[in-house]
Amino acid sequence: MEYKLGFIGCGNMAVAMIGGIIKSGLLKPEEIIASDVSEASAIKVQEDLGIKVTKSNVEVAVSCEILILSVKPQYYETVICEVAAKVSEETVIVTIAPGITTKKLNGMFGKDVKLIRTMPNTPALVGEGMTGMCKNHFVSNEEMDYVCSLFSGFGKTQIVDEKVMDAVVAVSGSSPAYIFILIEAMADAAVSGGMARSQAYTFAAQAVAGSAKMLLETGRHPGELKDMVCSPGGTTIEAVRVLEQQGFRSSVIEAMKACMKKSSEFS
């Protein structure tokens, strides 16, 4: 194979992944190829990242050891139909679409292929992504380890059972949107209290980033960390009381359940 890694589709997520892999030194730009239907986008990606970019999906599919399908779920069937006959039995195919099971993907190819199903998220853009991964039995443990190492170039990875991949979509793939809404709401409240908006976003975002880091690095239960902030009769417990009264916790749970249900509809 001429290239170690290929991407069909070169949107924001693919660019984030490629950038992280190159920046971390896991692969050189000349070891990566991608396809994009837009000539303008292809030129920009090629100039920015130094990789080979083509308009041909087939060219990518036949020339790489690991093929990442980074198009939207509704285009998977069309793309797979285009490249299925050309893909080598040794090629490891990686997907990043929510909901589409390895069983369904294998059916789309019409033959047994090596499949790794993943769900990254947009913080990959800043090297802080989180990716859930599972494989079918045609993929060796060594191949899985190698793909995991590539994905670690733009964040953290966890191997999970395929049956929880819809939960991965809800808790990780889609969750940056929930966090951005939280930050926006916190900033709005700070603005109503007289703070400048740019300053409010900084305070809110850093509070979220710091809280997440505190949880990950201390290993403490989130309830314990919450209790550390809630002094008896203080300001924080009063805010928590109102959040519970307004159904904050149950709103998050119900939203994620709806997300999981939607993801399962693609299977």
Buried (B, 14 or more C-beta within 10 A) or exposed (E): EEBBBBBBBBBEBBBBBBBBBBEBEBBEEEBBBBBBEEEEBBEBBBEEBEBBBBEBBBBBBBBBBBBBBBBEBEEBBEBBEBBBEBBBEEBBBBBBBBBBBBEEBBEBBEEEBBBBBBBBBBBBBEBBBBBBBBBBEBBEEEBBEBBBEBBBBBBEBEEBEBEEBBBBBBBBBBBBEBBEEBBBEBBEEBBEEEBEEEEBBBEBBEEBEEBEEEBEEEEEEEEEEBBEEBEEEEEEBEEBEEEEEEEEEEEBEEBBEEBBEBBBEBE
